[in-house]
């Protein structure tokens, strides 16, 4: 079997005619090591592929254990350190920013709206094809993350699609970021077009984030004008309608369509003022990703005055609520986002122990897939299990992928 896998990977490399790389001291079975110097020579851009990636050649892993990788990390040498981390641990997927909450893209797009608003001007990668090939050939599933409603670039470039201020101009949130109007179908069609292009580029799954309205105080929301709102429409109805639009438009591509949602959505009965209700995603999503970061829960949640101090208990309670509201036979997979960061000076610091406690909570409930979130894409090796048959994490030296 290892020999067969090696032949398959080498055949894939020859077919796509792009560079391979391997910087890990202990690469996954079947991966052909290449020096850093060869990597610099081989990485080169290519035209957009005409076909969806062959999932029989690169089948998705089960379970999925992923790291969030921001655009900067993906487009610099930091990517190789993250791949080396995956090569020696249980990590088998990267969630990669294709469009983040600035509106900038990972690569130059052919989507007309992206070109019109200048999203190509801040595209970060020029060798996207080679980097994606390298990720795949290390048995790492590439997942495209696309932020929808928080897009200041789209709001500026298409002001008719933006949330407006009642006194004129663009409405902004507490940190001065403009949002687009989630009632506007064009906003969601743009996201769907970018997602389809990402699949053509080689991404194996599409993950939509910020599929909601702004989470701002009531006083600030009172100044927001949603020009595309239909008579009698509600935030919940708009989100429910729009996630279905995304799913319908991507269905012909045959890739999983997944959604990041607030962790508290699994606990609350209402839409939390942002339009998200847990049940509204269950017959649409292939995977639902509740963001159950302990630091984001209010004082007193689940009976804990300082939720951030109790990562195991908070995650276990949140995911238990999610399971209770999800049909076991017909519901989507639950794949939580777990906290791999320390929020400012708030204690405790999130060491490998706090991260493993969250993983333990999920796995004790039978949830085997998860994603670690660190906005800087810095991860501690000791928080991860070593690859089967590999050395213990403590024996690998470097304790993190900086």
C-alpha positions in Angstrom: 0.0 0.0 0.0 2.8 2.6 0.8 4.4 1.8 -2.6 1.1 2.3 -4.4 0.5 5.6 -2.6 3.9 6.8 -3.6 3.3 5.9 -7.2 -0.1 7.8 -7.1 1.5 10.9 -5.6 4.4 10.9 -8.1 2.0 10.4 -11.0 -0.1 13.3 -9.8 3.0 15.5 -9.6 4.0 14.6 -13.2 0.4 15.2 -14.5 0.1 18.7 -13.0 3.8 19.6 -13.8 4.3 21.7 -10.7 6.9 21.8 -7.9 7.0 19.5 -4.9 8.5 20.3 -1.6 9.3 18.7 1.7 11.0 20.5 4.5 9.8 18.2 7.3 12.5 16.0 9.0 10.0 13.1 8.9 7.7 13.5 5.9 4.5 11.5 5.5 4.8 8.1 3.9 5.0 8.3 0.1 6.1 11.9 -0.1 9.3 12.6 -2.0 11.7 15.0 -0.2 12.9 18.0 -2.2 15.5 20.6 -1.0 14.6 24.2 -0.2 16.8 25.2 -3.1 14.8 23.0 -5.5 11.6 24.4 -4.0 12.6 28.0 -5.0 13.3 26.8 -8.5 10.2 24.8 -8.9 7.5 27.0 -7.5 5.8 28.9 -10.4 2.4 30.1 -11.2 0.0 28.4 -13.6 -3.3 29.1 -15.3 -6.6 28.2 -13.7 -7.3 24.5 -14.0 -10.3 23.6 -16.1 -11.5 20.7 -13.9 -12.4 20.1 -10.3 -9.6 18.3 -8.4 -9.9 14.5 -8.5 -11.0 13.4 -5.1 -10.2 9.8 -5.9 -6.6 10.7 -6.1 -6.7 12.9 -3.0 -9.5 11.5 -0.9 -10.6 13.7 2.1 -9.3 12.6 5.5 -11.5 11.2 8.2 -11.4 12.7 10.7 -10.4 16.2 9.7 -8.0 17.8 12.1 -7.1 21.2 10.8 -5.2 24.4 11.4 -6.4 27.9 10.4 -3.8 29.4 8.1 -4.0 33.1 7.3 -3.1 34.5 3.9 0.3 35.8 5.1 1.3 32.5 6.5 0.2 30.6 3.4 2.1 32.9 1.0 5.5 33.1 2.9 8.1 30.6 4.1 5.9 30.1 7.2 3.8 27.7 5.1 6.7 25.2 5.0 7.0 25.2 8.8 3.2 24.5 9.1 3.5 21.7 6.6 6.4 20.3 8.6 4.2 20.5 11.7 1.5 18.6 9.9 3.9 16.0 8.6 4.9 15.0 12.1 1.5 15.3 13.9 -2.2 14.4 13.6 -2.9 17.6 11.5 -4.2 16.7 8.0 -6.0 19.9 6.8 -5.5 23.6 6.5 -8.3 26.2 6.5 -6.8 28.9 4.3 -8.1 32.4 3.9 -9.2 32.9 0.3 -11.0 36.1 1.3 -10.5 37.4 4.8 -12.4 40.1 6.7 -10.5 42.9 4.9 -12.0 41.9 1.6 -8.6 41.1 0.2 -8.0 37.9 -1.8 -5.4 35.2 -1.6 -4.8 35.3 -5.3 -5.9 37.4 -8.3 -9.4 36.5 -9.3 -11.3 36.3 -12.6 -14.6 37.2 -10.9 -15.8 40.5 -12.4 -16.8 42.0 -9.0 -13.4 41.3 -7.5 -11.7 43.1 -10.4 -14.2 46.0 -10.2 -13.6 46.7 -6.5 -9.8 46.3 -6.6 -9.7 43.1 -4.7 -7.0 41.9 -7.0 -4.8 44.8 -6.1 -4.2 43.3 -2.6 -4.0 39.7 -3.7 -1.2 38.0 -1.8 -0.1 34.9 -3.7 1.5 34.6 -7.1 2.3 30.9 -6.9 -1.0 29.6 -5.6 -1.0 26.5 -7.9 2.4 25.3 -6.8 1.7 25.9 -3.1 -1.7 24.1 -3.2 0.0 21.2 -5.1 2.6 21.0 -2.4 0.0 21.0 0.4 -2.0 18.3 -1.3 1.0 16.1 -1.9 1.7 16.2 1.8 -1.7 14.6 2.4 -3.0 18.0 3.7 -6.6 18.9 2.7 -6.9 22.5 1.5 -10.1 24.2 2.7 -11.0 27.6 1.4 -12.3 30.1 4.0 -14.4 32.9 2.5 -15.7 35.8 4.7 -19.0 37.0 3.5 -20.7 40.0 5.3 -17.6 41.7 6.8 -16.0 43.1 3.7 -14.9 46.8 3.8 -13.4 46.5 0.3 -16.7 45.4 -1.2 -18.7 48.0 0.8 -16.4 50.8 -0.5 -16.3 49.5 -4.0 -20.1 48.8 -4.2 -21.7 51.3 -1.8 -25.2 50.2 -3.0 -24.4 46.8 -1.5 -23.2 48.2 1.9 -24.7 48.8 5.2 -25.3 52.6 5.3 -25.4 55.0 8.1 -28.6 56.8 8.7 -26.8 60.1 8.6 -25.1 59.3 5.3 -22.0 57.4 4.2 -21.0 53.9 5.2 -21.9 52.4 8.5 -19.0 51.0 10.5 -18.6 48.7 13.5 -16.8 49.5 16.8 -13.4 49.1 15.2 -14.3 51.2 12.1 -14.9 48.4 9.7 -17.6 48.7 7.0 -19.9 45.8 6.4 -22.0 44.8 3.4 -25.8 44.3 3.6 -26.6 40.7 4.3 -30.1 41.2 2.9 -28.6 41.9 -0.5 -28.4 38.7 -2.7 -25.5 40.2 -4.7 -23.3 40.0 -1.6 -23.9 36.2 -1.4 -23.6 35.6 -5.1 -20.1 37.3 -5.1 -19.1 34.9 -2.3 -20.4 31.9 -4.3 -18.5 33.0 -7.3 -15.3 33.2 -5.4 -16.0 29.8 -3.8 -16.5 28.2 -7.2 -13.3 29.7 -8.4 -11.5 28.4 -5.3 -12.7 24.9 -6.1 -11.4 25.2 -9.7 -8.1 26.3 -8.2 -7.8 23.1 -6.2 -9.5 23.7 -2.9 -11.4 20.6 -1.7 -13.9 22.2 0.6 -15.5 25.6 0.9 -16.0 27.2 4.4 -18.1 30.4 4.7 -17.6 32.7 7.7 -19.4 35.8 8.8 -22.7 34.4 7.4 -24.5 36.8 9.7 -25.3 40.4 10.6 -22.9 42.5 12.7 -22.7 41.6 16.4 -22.8 45.2 17.7 -24.6 47.0 20.5 -28.2 47.9 20.0 -27.4 51.6 20.0 -24.9 51.3 17.2 -27.2 49.0 15.1 -29.9 51.6 15.4 -27.9 53.8 13.1 -27.5 51.1 10.5 -29.6 51.2 7.3 -30.0 48.0 5.3 -31.2 49.2 1.9 -31.9 45.7 0.5 -34.2 44.6 3.2 -37.5 43.4 1.9 -40.9 44.2 3.4 -41.5 41.9 6.4 -38.0 40.4 6.1 -36.0 39.4 9.2 -32.3 38.8 9.8 -33.0 35.2 10.4 -34.9 34.8 7.2 -32.2 36.6 5.3 -29.4 34.3 6.6 -31.5 31.2 6.1 -32.3 32.2 2.5 -28.7 33.1 1.7 -27.0 30.0 3.0 -29.3 28.0 0.8 -28.3 30.2 -2.1 -24.7 29.4 -1.5 -25.4 25.7 -1.2 -27.4 25.6 -4.4 -24.8 27.5 -6.5 -22.0 25.2 -5.3 -23.9 21.9 -5.5 -22.8 21.1 -9.1 -19.1 21.2 -8.0 -19.6 18.3 -5.5 -17.5 19.7 -2.7 -18.5 20.0 0.9 -20.1 23.4 1.7 -19.5 24.3 5.4 -20.4 27.2 7.7 -18.7 28.9 10.7 -21.2 30.0 13.3 -21.1 31.5 16.8 -20.7 28.8 19.4 -23.5 30.2 21.5 -25.9 29.6 18.6 -26.0 26.0 19.7 -27.2 27.1 23.2 -29.6 30.0 22.4 -33.1 29.5 21.1 -33.2 32.9 19.2 -31.0 34.3 16.5 -28.8 36.3 19.0 -29.4 39.5 17.0 -27.2 38.3 14.2 -29.6 36.1 12.2 -28.0 32.7 13.1 -30.2 29.9 14.4 -28.7 26.5 14.8 -31.5 24.5 13.1 -31.4 26.8 10.0 -28.1 25.2 9.0 -28.8 21.6 9.6 -30.5 20.8 6.3 -28.1 22.9 4.3 -24.6 22.4 5.6 -22.3 19.4 5.0 -20.4 20.6 8.1 -21.3 23.1 10.8 -18.3 24.7 12.7 -19.4 26.2 16.0 -16.7 28.6 17.3 -16.7 27.4 20.9 -13.8 29.5 22.2 -14.0 29.6 26.0 -12.7 33.2 26.1 -15.7 34.4 24.1 -18.3 33.1 26.6 -20.0 35.6 29.0 -19.4 35.5 32.8 -21.7 32.9 34.3 -22.0 30.8 31.1 -22.8 27.2 32.1 -22.3 28.2 35.7 -18.7 29.4 35.3 -17.8 32.9 36.3 -14.6 32.8 34.3 -15.3 30.6 31.3 -11.9 31.1 29.9 -10.5 29.3 32.9 -12.5 26.1 32.1 -11.7 25.1 28.5 -12.8 21.4 29.0 -16.1 22.3 30.7 -17.1 25.1 28.3 -16.4 23.1 25.2 -18.0 20.0 26.5 -21.2 21.9 27.4 -21.4 23.8 24.2 -20.9 20.8 22.0 -23.4 18.7 24.1 -26.0 21.4 23.3 -25.1 21.3 19.6 -25.5 17.5 19.6 -28.8 17.7 21.4 -30.2 19.9 18.6 -28.8 18.0 15.7 -30.5 14.8 14.3 -28.0 12.0 14.7 -29.1 10.3 11.5 -29.6 13.2 9.1 -27.8 16.2 10.6 -24.5 17.6 9.3 -21.1 16.8 10.8 -20.2 19.0 13.8 -16.6 20.1 13.5 -15.8 22.7 16.2 -13.3 25.6 16.1 -11.2 25.3 19.2 -9.2 28.1 20.9 -5.4 28.0 20.3 -4.7 31.5 21.3 -4.5 33.6 24.4 -6.9 36.6 24.4 -4.7 39.6 25.2 -3.6 39.6 28.8 -6.6 37.5 29.9 -5.5 34.5 31.9 -4.9 31.7 31.8 -2.5 31.6 28.9 -3.5 28.9 26.4 -0.7 26.4 26.6 -0.8 22.9 25.1 -2.7 21.7 28.2 -5.7 24.1 27.6 -5.8 23.1 23.9 -5.7 19.4 24.6 -8.5 19.8 27.2 -10.7 21.2 24.5 -9.9 18.4 22.1 -10.5 15.9 24.9 -14.0 17.4 25.6 -14.9 17.1 21.9 -13.6 13.6 21.5 -15.3 12.3 24.6 -18.6 13.3 22.9 -17.6 11.3 19.8 -16.6 14.5 17.8 -13.4 13.5 16.2 -12.9 16.4 13.8 -11.9 19.9 14.8 -10.1 23.0 13.7 -7.6 25.0 15.8 -7.9 28.8 15.5 -5.0 31.2 16.1 -5.3 34.5 14.2 -1.5 34.6 13.8 -1.4 30.9 12.6 1.1 30.0 15.3 0.6 26.6 16.8 2.2 24.7 19.7 3.5 21.3 18.6 3.1 19.8 22.1 -0.7 20.4 21.8 -0.9 17.9 19.0 -0.5 14.1 18.9 2.4 12.8 17.0 1.8 11.1 13.7 1.3 7.4 14.2 4.6 5.7 14.3 6.5 9.0 14.6 8.5 10.4 17.5 6.8 11.9 20.6 6.2 15.6 20.3 8.6 16.3 23.2 11.4 14.6 21.2 10.9 16.9 18.1 12.7 19.9 19.5 10.9 23.0 18.4 7.7 23.4 20.5 5.8 25.5 18.0 5.5 26.5 14.3 6.2 30.2 14.4 
